[in-house]
Amino acid sequence: MRKYIRCFGFLILIIIIFGCVEKTFAQDINLAATVDRNVLTPNDRLQLTLTINGTQDTSPPLFPSIEGFTLLYGPKITAQTSIVNGVVSVSKGFTYVLQPAAKGKFIIGPSTVEYKGKVYTSSPINVEVVDTPQSSQSTSSTLEKLVFVELSTDKNEAYIYEQVVLSFKFYFQKGLPISDIDYAAPATKNFMEEKLGDQRQYEEIRDGIAYSVLELRSALFPMVSGELTVSPAKLKCNLVVQQRRQQDSSFDNFFNDAFLDDFFGRGQKRYPIERVAGAITLKVKPLPEQGKPKDFNGAVGSFNMDASIKTQHVRVDDPITLSMSVYGDGNIQTISEPLLVLNNEKDFKLYPAESSTQITNREEVIRGRKVFSKVIEPQKTDLEFTPAIKFSFFDPHAGQYKIITKDPMPIIVESGEQEIPIQLTISGSSALLQKQQAQLLTKDILPIMTNLSSLRNQGDGIYKNPFIITCLSIPTIAVIVSFFITKHKEKLQTDIGYARNKRAHAVARKRLAKARLALSHNAPAEFYSSLSKAMADYLADKFNISAASASGDNVNVLLRQRGIDDDVAENVSRCLTDFDYRRFSKDAGTKDGMDQSLRFAEQLIAKLERQL
C-alpha cells in the first residue's frame, strides 16, 4: 500500500513541476523579420533573419516573397534562452543570406508561421540596392540610421502642475560595439523634475533593423502656464572598430595574434559619435476658473483619500488623532492638508497637522501617498461625530475639478473629571444651624506641653526644600527629554522632508559663511556661487524638492502657495536670478554691492525661516 502511495505522490510531483515549467515559459508568440542593412550595392550580401519569440517548438516560417534578390544559402538555425529578473524568454532564429540581382528599391514581403492553430505574420521591410559604393555623405547618413537619439513627452499639451513623462531614448544597431557613453540631460526650466525608475534596456525593430535601446525617463511638473521649452539633450559615445595589423614576420605573427589583440585591446580604433535630440515645446494651460472649489490648493492629478481615527470613546478636551491619507498619481509632495468641515468652530479645538510622504511607485509615473495626522479635541459632551473631511483636486484627464468627501465618524464624548468641593458644615436646615451651638465631634488625649520653647516654628519639611525638589525632578526631566530626542531622531531618519526642513537653516548659514569668506578675499565668482547655492539649497530643503528645481519661477509659485508675502516671494525670485547671472557674468559689481547682496540674502532667509 505504501508503495502505491509513494508512486502516486511522485506522479503528482511530476505533474506540478511540468505545470510550473509550462507556466514559466508561457509567453506571447510573435514573428519578427530583420536585416543587417537597408542600403547595399550589387556586390554586397544581405542577411535576413526570421525570429520566432516565445517558443522553440515550431517549424521554419514560410520564406517571404522577395523581388530583386537571389537566395544564396540558409537557413542557419539558432536557439536562445535567457532569464532576466526571473522571467524566462526563448526564441528561435532562421538566418538567410541573399544576393542582389538588380538595382532599385525592393520590399521583402511578410513571412508567416503557424503555431497551435494560430498564424503569426512579420512586417515587410524596405531595401534599396544602389549602383555605386556609398560616398562619405551616404556613409554618414547610414551611420545616422545606425546610431541616433530621440527626446519625447507623452503629451503635447498639459495643465499647470500636471505630470508629464519625459523620455530620452538612445538607439544603436544590435551588436554594434558602443562604449564611453556620456549623456547630457536637457534643461527643464520652469518645471519640477523627478526621476522615474532606473535605466531601461530593451530591443526594438525599426525599418527591419533590430536596435538595442537605452531609455531614461523622468516626470515633469510645469510650474507656470504658456509655451514651455525642454532644451535639447546630447549624447556622446565611441564606436569601437576592431582592426587587424599586417604580419611581417614570424615574430610579429605571435604578438599580432588575433586572440592577443582581443585580450589586450590592441588593434581597436574608437570613432567618436555625438548625437543631439531636438528641443520639445510643451503648451501648458492654466487651470480653469469655472467650477473651481473655494478650498482648492493646487493639487493636480488623480487622487483618492482614506480617513480613520484611533479611538471613539473620549472625554471633553481629550485628543483624537485623525489620520487622513491622500494617495494617487501626481506631485504628491506638494499636496496640502484636506479641509475639516465644522458645524461650529467651538465644537473642536484644532492643532496643526503633521505630514509624511511616501513615493510608492517611480516606474511608469510618480505615484505615492501623503498622510496627515491631525489632533482634534472635542469641547462638548453632545458631540456625536467628528467633522466631515473634504479634499479637492483637478483631474487633468477629465478636465474638471473633483471633490472627495469623507463622512463624519461616530464618537462618544463624556464629561471630564471635576473636583468635588469638600463640605465642612453639617447638613441641615438654616434655621437649625442658626440655633445650634458648636459641637465637639471628636475627643482625644493631648500631651501636656511643658516646654514652651518647643512651640516655636520648626521650619519647612525636607520635601519643601528646593534643592531636594530639583534633585527629584532631574530623572523625570531626563526621561522626558530623551523621549523627545529619540522621537526627533526617528523622524529625521524616516521622514526625508522633515529632515531637510530641519537642517535647511543650518546649511544656509554655512553657505553664507563661505560667501562671507569669499567676500573678504574679494572673489566674486566664488562669492556669488556660494550665495546662490545658499538660497537655492535652503529653498530646496524647505520644499523637499531637488536643487535643480529651485529656480526663480518655481520658487515664486511655491512661496505664494505657502502664503508668503508677495514682496518677499518676488525678492527671493529676483535674488536667485541675479545671483545666477552674476556667477557667470564679468560684471560682478563692487565690493560694497557684494556686501549689500550678502546682507539682503541673510535678511531674506531670516524672514523665510519665520514664515515657513
N, C-alpha and C positions, 0 to 999 in steps of 0.2 A: 504493500500500500504506500509506504514511504517513497518507494522508487517511482511510482506513478506521480505522486505529488511533486517530487523534485523535477521530473521531466516536464510536468505541466507548468511549474514555475519558471523553468528555463525557457520554455516556449513563449510564455508571456513576456519575459525579459527581452527576448529577441524581437518580438513584435514592437515593444516600446522603443527599443533602440532604433529599429528601421523607421519607425514613425517619426522619431526626433530627427534622424538624418534627412528624411524626405522633407520635413518641415524646414530644416536649416537651409537646404539647398533650393527650396522653392522660391522662385522669384519671377518677375515678369520676363517674358521672352521677347527679343527683338533682333532684327537682322539689319546690319549696318554695312554699307559699301564705302570703301575709302581708297584713294590713290595716293601715290607718293609725290605727285606734282600735277598741276593743271595745264602747264605750258611746256612743250617739248619740241624737239626737232625730229626730222625723219630718221636720224641716226640714233636717237635715244630709245630707251625702252621704258615702258610704263608698267608699274607694279600695281595690280588691282587686288584688294583683299576684301573678301566677304566674311564678316564675323557674326557668328550667332552667339548672343549674350544670354545667359540664363540656363543653358543646358549644353551637354556634350553628346547627348544621345539622339542625334539626328543624322539624316542622310545629307550629302552635299547639296547646297542650294542650287537651283537651276541657273545655268550660266546666262548672264544678261545678253540682250541683243546689242551688238556693237558694230558700228559702221566705221570704215577707215582704219581698222586695226586687224592684225593677224595674231592668233594665239600661238606663242612660241612653246610654252610648256606650263604645266600646272594640272591640278592644284597641289601646292605644298600645304599639308595639313598640320596645324599646331593646336594644342590644347593648353589652357591656362586655368589655374585655380588660385585664388587669392583670398586672404582673410584680413579684413580691415575692421578694427573695433568690434571683433566678434561676429561680423557679418561675412558669410561665405559667398563668393561670387565665382562663377565658372563661365568659360567662353571657349568657343571652338572657331578657328580661323582657316579659311581656304584662300591661298595666295596664287595668283596667276600673273605671268609675265607676257606683255603684249608688245608687238612691234608695229609702229605706224606704217600704214600702207599708202596714205595720201595726206596732202596738206589741207588745212581748213579747220573749222570748228565742228566738233562732234559731241554726241550725247551718249554716254554709257547708260543704257536703259536699266530699269529696276530689275532686281533679282527677287525670286520668291523661294520660300521653303515651307513645307507643311509639317506641323508638329501637333500630335494629339488632335487631329481633325480640324485644326485652325491654320490658316495660311498667313504667313508674315512676309512683308514686302519691304525692300530697301528703297531709298530715294535715288533718283537719277543724278548723274554727275556730268558737268560740262568740262570738256577737254579741248585744247587748241593745239594744233600742230603747225609750227611756223617754219618758214623756208630756211632762214639763216640762224646761226647761234645767237644767243641773246647778247645784246650790247651791254655796256656798263649801266646804261639807263634802265634797260629792261631787267637787268640783274638786280638793280636797286629796287625796282618795282616788285620783283619776285620776293626779295628779302622782306619788303614791307608786308607781303601777304603771309610770310612765314613767321614773322615776329611783329606783333602790334598790340596796342593797349586800347582800352575803352573806359570812359567815365560816364556813368549814367545815374539817374534817380528813378525811383519807382513811380513818380508823378511829375507832371509839368506845372501844375497849379496846386497850391496848398493854402490853408488858412494860417494866420499867425498862431504860433505855438503848436502847430500840428506836426506830427512826427513824419519825417521824410527820410527814406532809406537811400543813402549814397553808396554806390558800388563802383569799385575800381577793379578791372579785370586785365590780366596780363596773359596774352595768348602766345604760345610758341609751338611749332610743329612737334608732334610727338616724337621723342627720340632725339630731338635737336639738343646738342650739348650747350647748356647755358650756365654761366657762373657769375659770381660777383654782382648780384642784383642789388641796386641802390635805388630806393623809392623815395621820392619827394612828394609828400601829401599835398593836396590843394588847400589853399587858404579858404577858411569858411567864416569870413567876417559877417557880422550880424546874425550869426547862428550860434546856438549852443550845440555842442557835438559830444556824442557818447559812442564809444567803440562797441561794435556788435560782434560778439564771438571771436573765435580765432581765425587764422588764415584758412581759407578753403582751397582744396586742390582736387580737381576732377578733370574729366576728359569731355571734349565737345567736338562734334563734326560740323565743319563749315565748308561748303562747296566741294564736298567729297574728301577733304583733308582732315585727318584727326589731329586735334590740338590738345596739348596739356594746358590747363587754365589755373592760374593762381588768382584768387579773388579776396579782396579786402573790403569790408563793409562797415559802415558807421551810420548812426542815427543823427539827423539834423533837426533842430527845432528853431524855425525862424522867429526872431525876436521883434522884427519890425515888418511892416507891410510895404508893398511896392515890388519893383523889379530887382531881385537879388541875384548876385552872380557868385558861382563857385569857380574859383580860378583853376587854370589847367593843372593837371597832375603830370609829373615827369618820372620816367624810369630809365635808369642806365644799367647795362649789363654787358657781359663779354660773351661772344660766340667762340667756343673753343674748337679749333680745327686741328686734327692730327696730321702731321707732315712726316714723311719718311726721308731720311738722308740717303745720299748716294754712297754706295760702299766701294771704296777704292782699294782695299787690301784685305787680307785675311784677318789682320789685327783689327781693322775697322769693322769687319764683319761681326766680330764678337761683341764689341762695345756698341755697335749700332743695331744690335738685335732688336726686333720689334717688341719683344717682351720687356727688355730693359727700358726701352723708350716709354712704354706704357707705365712701368713701375715707377720710374724716376720722373715722369712727366716731361721727358725730353721730346723734342720734335713737335711740341704743341704751340700753336700760334693763336693769340687771342685778338679777335676783332671787336672793337668797342661799338656798341649799338646804343642809341638814345632814341626814346620814343616819348611823344608828348600827347596826352589826351586833351581834347579841346575843352574850353570852359563851358559851363552849363548856366543858363539863365532860368531862374525859377520865379514864377509870378505868385506873389504872396498876397492874399486877400485879407482885408481886415474882418474882424468878427462882426456879424450883422447886429444892428441895434434892435431890430424887430424881435420881440419875444425874449429879450434879454432879462433874466431874473435880477431882482434887486440885490440878492446875496451872491451873485456870480463873482468869483475871484480869479478868473483866468485859467481854469482847468480845461484843457482841450485834449480829447481822446475818447476812449471807450472804457467806462469805469462801472464798477458796482460797489456796494457798501454792505458791511455787516456791523451789527451793534450788539453789545451784551453788557450786563452788569454782574458783579461778583456776588452781591448779596441783595436780598429783597426785604429783609426784616431789619429795620434800623430804628434809632431814636432820633428825636429832634437834635439837629446840629451834628449828627454822626455823618462821617464822609461816605459817599457812594462813588466808587470808581466806575466811570462809564467808558467802555472801550469801543472806539469807532474805527473800523478798518476799511480804508478805501483801496481798491485794487483794480488793475486793468492795464490797458496799453496806453502809453503816453509818457510825458515828462513827470514821473511820479514824485520826483524830489521837490518840485515847486508847488505841489498841491497844498491848498490852505485848509484849515480846520473846518469841518462841517458845522452847520448852524443849529443851535438849540432853539426850539420854538417854545417860548414861555408864555403861559396864560397871564401870569402876574410876575413881575420882576422880583417881588418879595417872597415868592414861593421857595426859591432855592438861592443859596449862596454859591457863586461860581468861582472857580480858580483856573488860572491859565493851564492849558493842556500841554503835556509833554508828548513828543512825537518821535517815532523811529521809522526809518525807511529801509526796505529790503528789496533789492532787484532780484526777481526770481527767474528771469529769462533774458538773455542777451543774444540769442542765436538769430532769430528772424527779426524781431523788433524789441524795443525796450518795454519790458513788462515787469510789474512789481507791485508792492503793497506798502502802504503807509498807515501806521497805526497811531491813533491819537488816544492818549489816556487822560481823561478829564475828571477831576474831582468835583462833585456837587454835594451840597449839604442841605437837606430839607429843613425848612423853618417852621412848618406847621404840622400838626397831627392829622389834619383832614386830607393830606395829600395821598392819593391812591396810585399815581402814575408818575414816571419820570417824564421829562419834556420830550416831545417828538423831535426827530433829527432830520434835517434836510441837507442835501448836497446837490449843487447844481454844476453842470459842466456842458461844454459844447461838443457835440458829436460831429466831427467833420465829414464822416461818411453819410450821415443823414442830412447834414447841412442845417441842423437846428439845435436849440438848447434842450437839455433834458434835466429833469429834477428827480432825484431818488429820495424817497421819504420813508423813514422807519418809524413805525407806530410807537407810542409810549409803552414802556414796560411796567408791569404792576409792581408796586412796593407797598409795604406796611410800615407806617411811621407811628411810633409810640412816643408818649411824653418823656422828657428827660428826667433824670433824678433831681428831686427838690429837697432842700434841707427843711426838716420839720422843727419849728421853734419849740424850745423847752418851756413848759408851763410851770411856773414857780408858785402859783397860787392854788388854793384849794377850791375846787369847783363848787358852785352853789349859787343861790340867788344873791343879787347885790344887796338886798335888804338884810339877809343873814350875815353877809360879810361885814356890813357896817356895824352890826351889833356884836359880832364875835370878837373876842379878845384874842390876843396872841396865844398860841398853844405850843407847848413843848412836845415836839413829836418824838424825840428820842432822848435817852439818858445814857450817860457813860461815866466811868470813873476817870477823872482827870488827875494827872500827877500834880503834887504840890510843888510849886516853883519856889525854891529857897534862895537861889542865886539870881538877883535882879540883873546882873551884868549879862546873863545868857539871853536876855530878851533883845539884845542889840541885833542889827542886820547882819546875817551870816554871809551875805554876798550871793551872787548868782551861782546856779548849779554848773557842773562841768559841761553839761550838754549845751549850755548857752555860751560857752567860750568860743569866740570867733576862730581861734586857731584850730580847735578840735573840729568845729564845723567844716572848716576848709579842708582839713586832712580827710575827713569822712567823705567829702564831696569829690575829691580827686579821682578815685576809682570810677565813680559813676560818670563823671565828665569824660574820663579817658575812654570808657566803653562807647559812649555816645559819639565822640569824635572819631574813634576808629571805625564805627559802623558807617558813618557818613563818608569817611575816606575810602573805605572798601567799596561802597556803592559807587562813589565817584570814579574809582579806578576801573571797576567793572564796566561802567558806562563808556569810559574812554576807550576800552578795548573792543566793545561790541557795537557802539554807535559811532560810525566814522564822522557823520555830520556834527555830532556833539563834540567829538574830539577836535575837529578842525575849528569849530566855533570858539572853543575854549583857548586854543593856542594861538588864534589869529592875532590878538593884540600883542602878545609877547614876540611873535615872529616879526610883526611890523616894527616893533621897537628896535629889534636887532638890525633890520634893513635900514631904518632911519639912522641908526648909529654908524653903519657903514657909509651912508650918504654923507653924514657929518664929517667922517674921517676923510672921505674923498674931497669934500669942500675945503678942508684945511690944507690938503695937498694941491688944491687948485687943479683937479682932474675932472673936467666937465663930463666927459663920456661916462666915466665910472660913476660920477655923482648922479646923473640922470638915469643911468641903468639901475642903480640901487633904489632910487626914488620911485621909478616906475614899477620895479619888482615889489617894493614895499606896498604900494597901493593895490596893485593887481593881485598879489598873493593874499593880502588881507581880505579883499572883497571875495576872492575865490573861496577862501576858507569860511567866510561868513555865510555864503550862499551854497556851500558844498558843491561847487562846480569846478571844472578844470580851469587852470590859469589862462589857457588859450581862449576860453570863452568869456573871460573878464575884460572885454573890450568896452569902449566908452558907451556905445549904443546899448549893448546888452545890459550893462550895469545900470544905466539910466532907467530902463524899463523895470528891472528887478527892484531898484530902490523905491520907485514910485509904488510898486505893488506892496512893499513893506510899510508904506505910509510915511516915508521920509520926506521932509520938506522939499519943495520943488527947487528952491535955490541951492540947497545942499546937493541934491542929485545932479543939477546942472554943473555945479562947481567940480564935483567928482569926475563927471564925464569929460569936462573940459581939461582937467588936470591930466587924466590918463592919456588923452590925445596929445596934449602939449608935451608931456614928458617923453612919450614915444618919439615924437617929432624931433625933439632936441637931442635924443640919444644918437641919432644918425645924421644930424644936421651940423654944418660947420658953424652956424650961428648959435652958440651955446649961451650967449648973454654974458653979462658981467658977474663978478663975484657977489656983488650986492643983490643982483637979481636971483642968483642961485640960493643965497641965504634966505631971501624972501620966499622962494619956492619951497624951501625946506620947512620954514615956519608955517606956511599955508598948508602943506601936506600934514604936518603934525596936528594942526587945528582941525582939519577935516576928519582925520582918523579919530581924534578925541570926540568930535560930535557924533560920528557914526557909532562909536562904542557906547555912547549914552543912549542913542535912539534905536539901535538894532537889538 
